[in-house]
Amino acid sequence: TAALLGPALARLAQAQVATLEAQEASGRSGSELVESLRRLARPTGRPEPAWRLAHSAALALALAGGPLAGGPGLPGLFLALVASLITYGALLDLRAYWLPDSITQPLLWLGLTGAALGLAPVPPADALLGAAAAWGLLAALQLGARALLGQAALGGGDVKLMAACGALVGLSGLPRLLVLLAAATALLALAWRQARRPGPDWIPLGLAISVAALTATTLTATGQ
């Protein structure tokens, strides 16, 4: 499944990045996902093999890890879907420093709906409070960083992704998520500096949030 869907997801990511670049160049806005799907219908170049492999590997881990963490049946499928969406967003952020609403909003509603249906590892009230608290913490950090540095240090997509991940771990799991996020961010910053990648000076924080959220969600689901 991952071998078949991975290249398709890589093509979608390529279309989304092309849409972002076109919208930024023209200064316009609009439904990013709709335009990206339209681009898929046009003949375009194939994504680089590295991105096709990355999407296939990420999807394979998500599909295998969901049932392992959530058990057989719908809870395992729910976590597999959640992990698939998170890893897709992480790769998109790694590629283009961008987390669109087409990723973060469905992930938030998926977490809240899963909690309401008893598929998520936390109850509904815990999920709702976790989403609100996670959003508030990162939004406050975003405002503080802007005031201190005089420029944006956190993207809006990072804040929305954090809210979605807060819904997955709940308010009870938020301290663990924050600790894991601090560790993942430090490691990513170190690796980014060593790699000396060309491009913007900032790091794709969505990648660190995703790693922390997947780890925290797995620990919560397995009762650890």
Secondary structure, DSSP 8 states (H G I E B T S, - for coil): -HHHHHHHHHHHHHHHHHHHHHHHHHT----HHHHHHHHHTS------HHHHHHHHHHHHHHHHHHHHHH-SSHHHHHHHHHHHHHHHHHHHHHHHS---HHHHHHHHHHHHHHHHTT-SSS-HHHHHHHHHHHHHHHHHHHHHHHHHHSS--S-HHHHHHHHHHHHHHHHHHHHHHHHHHHHHHHHHHHHHHHHT-SS-SS--HHHHHHHHHHHHHHHHHTT-
